[in-house]
Amino acid sequence: MRPIKKSSKLAHVCYDIRGPVLDRAREMEEEGHRVIKLNIGNPAAFGFDAPDEILQDVIRNLSTASGYCDSKGLFAARKAIMHYTQEKAIANVRVDDIYVGNGVSELIMLATQALLENNDEVLIPSPDYPLWTAAVSLAGGVARHYICDEQSDWLPDLDDMRAKIGPNTRAIVIINPNNPTGALYPNELLLSIIEIARQYGLIIFADEIYDKILYDQATHTSIASLADDVLFVTFNGLSKSYRAAGFRSGWAVVSGGKVRAQDYITGLNMLASMRLCANVPSQFGIQTALGGYQSIYDLTMPTGRLKRQRDLAWKLLTDIPGVTCFKPSTALYLFPRLDPTHYPIEDDEQFALELLLEEKVLIVQGSGFNWAHTDHFRVVFLPNSDDLTEAIGRIARFLDRYRNT
Ligand code: PLP
C-alpha cells in the first residue's frame, strides 16, 4: 500500500518548542526520570494558578455554555475586550471588530490564512515566537525575518526591516513584549514601525499577549494606540497574565485603517464562521479577567514570585563563564548567549538534546525561534526558586564539561 504522507504545505512549517527534544524528554519521564522543564511558558503548570474569580465565573456559567455562540465570541466578553482597548487608548474599536478565538494561536492562523496569497511575504522578528513563522508558511506565505539586535536591548533593526520589504510584502509582525527575548519596545520605535507600515501599505500584526507581565516599573504601549490610519490586528488572551493557558481563550482586535481593509475583514469573518465559534465556557471568564482584580501585579512587583525568579535565573545564568544575557523587563523568558569561543556549538538542537540526556534539563535551542545562529537558548523562569537553582546548576555543570572537551 502507498505510504500515507503529510501535505507538502507543511514543508516549511516548524514548531520546535514542542519538537524532537521534547519528545525525548517525554520518553525519559516515562522511563521514570525527573526532568526539570524550562521549556514552555505555561504558568499554571508551575503553581501559578488562574485567579479564583475567573474560575468561579466559568463554573457558574457552565450550565448555559453548552451551545455554540456568535462566531466572533460572546457579546459580554467582547464588550469587556472593547473596554480594555479603550484603557489601552486604541481608538474606534467596536464590539464587531473583536474576534475571540481558541487562544491567540488560532487567531494567528486565522489572520494569516485570511490575508496571504502564495508567496506573499510577512516581516517577522528574528528571534520570534515560532508560531508566527509556521502560520505564515502554512498559509502559503514566506516569512522574511528582520533582525532584533541584542546589542540594542533586542530592539528591531529598522534598517534591516526596511531592507527586507519587497513587492510581495503584506504585513509586519511585532511581538511586544517579546518572547523569547523579553524586550519591550519604546514609543519612538513603535512610531517608526508605523511609519514603515504606512509608507508601504502594510498591516501590523501586534502580538501583545505579555502586555501585563512587566517588571521594574516598565509600562507597555499598544502600537495600535499610536495611529488610526494603518491597519492593526492586536492579539492578547487569558494564557499568560491570567495563567489560564488551558482555557484556550484569546482575542484579536482589528483597528485603525479598517475602511480600506473591508475585503480582508470579510475574509476574517468567513474563517471565524467556518470554525463556528471558540470554546464557550472559557469566554465567561474574560469579563472578570479584564475587569477584576489584576493579581498578575502581585507576582511582578518587587517582592512578587515572578520578579524574584527572573532575578534569580538571570543572576545564576550570567554567573556562568561565557554566558551573557539581556535582563528583560517583561514576560517569562531569558534568552542567554553562549560565547562561541567558549562553546563552539555547531548544532544547537543537538546541544539541547545532550543537555537533556546528561543533566535532565529541558531548554529550547535558539534556532527553534528562527534565530539564525547556534549561540542562544531560551529558559522559562516559571519553575520555583529551588528548581531554577537546581536546573541552572546542572546547566553550569554541563557547560563546564562542554568547554573542556
Ligand atoms: N504569542 C506569543 C508571543 C506566545 O508566547 C504564545 C504562547 O506562548 C502565544 C502567542 C500563544 O498563546 P495562546 O495560548 O493564547 O494560544
Boltz pocket constraint, residues with backbone or C-beta under 6 A from the ligand:
constraints:
  - pocket:
      binder: B
      contacts: [[A, 41], [A, 102], [A, 103], [A, 104], [A, 105], [A, 106], [A, 129], [A, 175], [A, 177], [A, 179], [A, 207], [A, 209], [A, 236], [A, 237], [A, 238], [A, 239], [A, 245], [A, 248], [A, 249], [A, 250]]
      max_distance: 6.0
